């Protein structure tokens, strides 16, 4: 904020969130801290690029006035997003009966006995606001976790991903991994037991049939194989 003898100006930088092919506006607030009527005038080094409303006006004693500066749509961005445009706000004490339409450029010329206060403003380009990142939905959300026993390895990272990485869910993930590991070990033991039973039945059938396998043994082997396949699948 500029603290002058006549007007306080806020802010001292005109900040524009720069976007191509889009008009952008920002505001100035002029505060009259005196008991006088103060006239003001806003100038710029690039008048074709900016529109100032109002560019001249009056600020009553102990009151404020808002000024809007609009930058016209730009076709290309400046190098390094640096802007060299500047503004100059001039203010001068005027008689109480003066109307805004009666303000002239000559009132802001320096003459003996007339104090013209000046405040320089610079232009700053800001990067445009970034839209929030979209939240991608997990296609497996709500589905039961699938763990394969084919390789005998549990994918801890996959389980953790489905159940979250936060501390409040880590114990749940560890509990699930422990449960699945127990089920996997039980299935492996059951498979080994069935294999041993098949081997015993096969040997018994060979002895009783003189090298052949009885029908009962064949049926038993088929049933055990189906049971084994069901266990390995689930």
KANOR-V695668 format. One line per field, one symbol per residue. phi: phi as a letter, one per 30 degrees, with the letter a starting at -180 (. if undefined). Layout:
BEGIN
phi: ???
END
This chain:
BEGIN
phi: .cccdcbccbddbdccddbdhbdbbbbcccccccccdccbbccbdbddcbbcbddblccdehbbbcbccccddcdbddehhcccdbbbccbadbdeddcedcdbdddcddbeicccdbbcbccbccddddddddcddddcdicddcbccddiccddddddddcjcdddcdddddddddddddddddddddddddddddddddddddddcijccddddddddddddddddddddc
END
